[in-house]
């Protein structure tokens, strides 16, 4: 299925990403991008085991790179790194509308659009985070019907590219997760004319 979507001012050709197991990869990325609280830290070994079972692809390789660091990382240090990485760097905030809109009124419209997309596809995100939280977007794409998933990938595209670029520049251990998500988006969302 290839469809044409418009996102101001760019038009995109979108299709199901040609990445084996991309929905499972996004579901795992969603979990691994969560705050490393005690519960998540206790689940790391089983999550990494699931990553190892992903079909071979550059996406799986990126997630395995992260998992290799993550599985044995000290929880206290990991929490400090997480906060430093995502909460104190504007360009690495895990909110896909924040990079483009900051905290101004146009972000409210973008958040509304994402919530509307979720509802239209029968998805009810947690009230604990804003709907544009990247782990939530990844979870939605992993579960949503194809058209809704493709729309979410278009909405997240620019932010994921920007966050990945900033994390790679900072040599963050989280950069491979963003590389995996960006690869999935690139395989499914192409600006027209590219």
C-alpha positions as CSV (number, residue, x, y, z in Angstrom):
1,X,0.0,0.0,0.0
2,X,1.5,3.3,-1.1
3,X,-0.4,6.5,-0.3
4,X,0.3,10.2,-0.7
5,X,0.0,12.3,2.5
6,X,0.5,16.0,2.9
7,X,2.2,17.6,5.9
8,X,2.8,21.3,5.6
9,X,4.7,22.2,3.4
10,X,6.0,18.8,2.3
11,X,4.2,16.0,0.5
12,X,5.2,12.5,1.3
13,X,4.9,9.1,-0.4
14,X,4.3,6.5,2.3
15,X,4.3,2.8,2.3
16,X,4.6,0.0,4.8
17,X,8.3,0.1,5.9
18,X,10.4,-2.6,4.2
19,X,11.9,-3.7,7.5
20,X,11.2,-7.2,8.7
21,X,9.7,-7.2,12.2
22,X,9.5,-3.3,12.3
23,X,6.4,-3.3,14.5
24,X,8.1,-5.5,17.1
25,X,11.2,-3.4,16.8
26,X,9.2,-0.2,17.5
27,X,7.4,-1.9,20.4
28,X,10.8,-2.7,21.9
29,X,12.2,0.7,21.2
30,X,9.2,2.2,23.0
31,X,10.0,0.2,26.1
32,X,13.8,0.9,26.0
33,X,13.2,4.6,25.6
34,X,11.2,4.6,28.9
35,X,12.7,6.1,32.1
36,X,14.8,3.3,33.7
37,X,12.9,2.9,36.9
38,X,13.2,-0.2,39.1
39,X,10.5,-2.1,37.2
40,X,12.1,-1.5,33.8
41,X,15.6,-2.3,35.1
42,X,14.3,-5.7,36.3
43,X,12.9,-6.4,32.8
44,X,16.1,-5.6,30.9
45,X,17.3,-9.1,30.4
46,X,14.0,-10.3,28.9
47,X,13.7,-7.2,26.7
48,X,17.2,-7.7,25.4
49,X,16.4,-11.4,24.7
50,X,13.4,-10.2,22.6
51,X,15.7,-7.8,20.7
52,X,18.0,-10.7,19.9
53,X,15.1,-12.5,18.4
54,X,14.3,-9.7,15.9
55,X,14.8,-10.7,12.2
56,X,18.2,-9.6,10.8
57,X,18.2,-6.0,9.7
58,X,20.0,-2.7,10.3
59,X,17.2,-1.8,12.7
60,X,17.8,-5.0,14.7
61,X,21.5,-4.3,14.7
62,X,20.9,-0.7,16.1
63,X,18.7,-2.0,18.8
64,X,21.2,-4.7,19.7
65,X,23.9,-2.1,20.0
66,X,21.9,-0.2,22.5
67,X,20.8,-3.4,24.3
68,X,24.5,-4.5,24.7
69,X,25.2,-1.3,26.7
70,X,21.8,-1.2,28.5
71,X,21.5,-4.8,29.8
72,X,24.5,-4.3,32.3
73,X,24.4,-0.6,32.9
74,X,24.3,0.6,36.5
75,X,20.7,1.6,37.2
76,X,21.7,4.7,39.2
77,X,24.1,5.9,36.4
78,X,21.5,5.0,33.8
79,X,18.9,7.2,35.5
80,X,21.4,10.1,35.6
81,X,22.3,9.6,31.9
82,X,18.6,9.5,31.0
83,X,17.7,12.7,32.7
84,X,20.8,14.5,31.3
85,X,20.1,13.2,27.9
86,X,16.4,13.8,27.5
87,X,15.4,16.3,30.2
88,X,18.1,18.9,30.0
89,X,18.9,19.0,26.2
90,X,16.2,20.8,24.3
91,X,17.1,19.1,21.0
92,X,16.8,15.6,22.5
93,X,13.5,15.9,24.3
94,X,11.4,12.9,23.5
95,X,8.3,14.9,22.4
96,X,7.9,14.9,18.7
97,X,6.1,18.2,18.5
98,X,8.5,20.0,20.8
99,X,11.5,20.4,18.4
100,X,9.3,22.2,15.8
101,X,6.9,24.1,18.1
102,X,8.5,24.5,21.5
103,X,5.9,25.4,24.0
104,X,3.9,27.8,21.9
105,X,0.3,27.6,20.8
106,X,0.9,25.8,17.5
107,X,2.2,22.8,19.5
108,X,-1.3,22.5,21.1
109,X,-2.8,22.0,17.6
110,X,-0.1,19.4,16.8
111,X,-0.9,17.6,20.1
112,X,-4.6,17.7,19.2
113,X,-3.9,16.2,15.8
114,X,-1.9,13.3,17.4
115,X,-4.7,12.6,19.9
116,X,-7.3,12.7,17.1
117,X,-5.2,10.2,15.1
118,X,-4.9,7.9,18.2
119,X,-8.7,8.0,18.8
120,X,-9.5,7.4,15.2
121,X,-7.5,4.2,15.3
122,X,-8.9,3.0,18.7
123,X,-5.8,3.7,20.6
124,X,-6.0,5.1,24.2
125,X,-2.6,6.4,25.3
126,X,-1.7,6.8,29.0
127,X,-2.7,10.1,30.6
128,X,0.7,10.1,32.4
129,X,2.5,11.5,29.2
130,X,1.7,13.9,26.4
131,X,0.5,12.1,23.3
132,X,3.6,13.1,21.4
133,X,6.0,11.3,23.7
134,X,8.1,9.2,21.3
135,X,7.7,5.9,23.2
136,X,3.9,6.4,22.9
137,X,4.2,7.2,19.2
138,X,6.3,4.0,18.7
139,X,3.8,2.0,20.7
140,X,1.0,3.4,18.5
141,X,2.7,2.6,15.3
142,X,3.4,-1.0,16.5
143,X,-0.3,-1.5,17.3
144,X,-2.2,0.6,14.8
145,X,-3.7,-0.3,11.4
146,X,-1.3,0.6,8.6
147,X,-2.8,3.9,7.5
148,X,-2.8,5.3,11.0
149,X,0.7,4.0,11.6
150,X,1.9,5.7,8.4
151,X,0.3,9.0,9.5
152,X,2.1,8.8,12.8
153,X,5.4,8.1,11.1
154,X,4.9,11.2,9.0
155,X,4.1,13.3,12.1
156,X,7.2,12.0,13.9
157,X,9.7,12.2,11.0
158,X,11.3,15.5,11.5
159,X,11.6,15.2,15.2
160,X,13.1,11.7,15.1
161,X,15.7,12.9,12.6
162,X,16.5,15.9,14.8
163,X,16.7,14.0,18.0
164,X,18.8,11.3,16.4
165,X,21.2,13.9,15.0
166,X,21.6,15.5,18.5
167,X,22.1,12.2,20.3
168,X,24.7,11.1,17.7
169,X,26.5,14.4,18.1
170,X,26.6,13.9,21.9
171,X,27.7,10.3,21.5
172,X,24.7,9.2,23.6
173,X,24.2,5.5,24.2
174,X,20.6,6.1,23.2
175,X,21.5,7.2,19.7
176,X,21.1,3.7,18.2
177,X,17.5,3.5,19.3
178,X,16.8,6.7,17.4
179,X,18.8,5.4,14.5
180,X,16.5,2.3,14.4
181,X,13.4,4.4,14.5
182,X,14.7,6.8,11.8
183,X,15.5,3.8,9.6
184,X,12.0,2.5,9.9
185,X,10.6,6.0,9.0
186,X,13.0,6.4,6.1
187,X,11.8,3.0,4.7
188,X,8.2,4.1,4.9
189,X,8.1,7.8,4.4
190,X,9.7,9.6,1.5
191,X,9.3,13.3,0.7
192,X,8.0,13.6,-2.9
193,X,10.7,14.1,-5.4
194,X,13.4,12.3,-3.4
